[in-house]
Amino acid sequence: MLLAEGKVATATAAGAEKVAEHVEQSISFVEHMQSVLLEYLPSIMLAIIVLIVGRYIALFARRVSVQLMSRTGYDQTVRSFASQIIYYTILSVVVLSALSVVGFPTNNFLAAFGAFGIAIGLALQNNMSNLASGLIILAFKPFKAGDWISVNGVEGSVKAIHLINTAIATKENRIVFIPNSAITSNNLMNSNYEQTRYITFVFGINYNADHHRAIEIIKEILVSTGKVHNMDTLEIGIKEFADSSVNIVAYPLINASDYREVYYGVMSDVKDRFDAEGIDIPYPQRVVHMAN
């Protein structure tokens, strides 16, 4: 009986020692955490303030950049993309500043981000080139959606300008996606860049026809359109004596939006008037002399 009571007392004492040890460790841990919090609390509070203030600065910079680009007439795509770049760049600087305030080493982060950026750049070299070209197109605006352009062997109306490629709708209503780098590295013709443009008309008549009357007819037809701006100074006359015809050239100045209407209408009217007044438009012909 005494032996059993002694074992119980020993076990109770051991348990009490363990409990006391755990309590002591817990108290020590709490005291350590208190000391750590007291030591780092000002830095943590300052870092939180930096994050809050920095985020508001980033939002303000994004809003101001959108307003400035809207006033200068930049496209919606470039406004959105550029403002997001500004926002996240400032936010990244703010986060790194907050970590630095807390005492967290940021040099390793900068080195890792730099290496990561280089790897991504090498892997997406072609796309990065297209992206840079897309930003150039959106910033300098050599064309806009709706313009009729010709580039890299493709001619059509600009459907949309993306950061990687540009969609062009051809006359057959086919959509051609051209990489932006191909656009910026090739000659580009924009038929709608100016509000007005010239049409080059070339009409071939027979050598026996009255070219003075032909020129008068062409002038009358151009006047009848009511869309030619330079009738008083119109450049019109014989361009060349070709193999089968006398070629008359005219350069009327019209609104760019009226190009197709005026072109097709004038071509049809000239054919009708030439036929009505007996001015022949000759077929290509060759005179062959046979020797006996």
C-alpha angles and dihedrals in degrees: 000000000000090000092055092048089051092053091050091050091049092050091047091051091049091049091049090051091051092048090048089049092051091046090050091050091048092050090048091050092049091048090049092050090048091052091047092049092047089049098045102027095092091050092047092049090048091049091052090050090049090052094049096045092041092053091052089049090051091050091047092049091050092050093047092048091052091050093048093048091047090055092050092050101248118166119265091244095055091043092054095043096045093046091051091050090051092047097050094041091056091043091053091052090049093051092049090048091051092050090048091052090054089051097252111148109247100179092085090051092051092049092048093048090048093052091045091051092050092050092049091047093053093046093049098036096134093044091048088053090051090046092052090047090049091054090049091052092047093046100045096030103211084172140002137206110297096028119128108234140169119209137151092359094308123111126187149092119309107248100180140343114225129182092250103030144001123238116221124188111214127208088267088057091248117145114229118193110208120190110245092232089061089054097050093045096051136061111274126203116199113189093188101046090102124045091232134036141180125248117215109217120186118185122184118208133181118272088239094053124101103256092189090060091044091055091049091052092051091050092049091051093048091050091050092059091066089210103091114105100189106050091128092056099026114156107223134146147100110323100183147339100245128192094267106013149027105248118216118196130199131183111198118181114225141160111283090234091059096053101107095039093051095041097052094038095051093046091053095045093048091052091050094047094045090051092047094051097041098250104149124218098208128222116235106275140176129203113222121193114205115210118218 
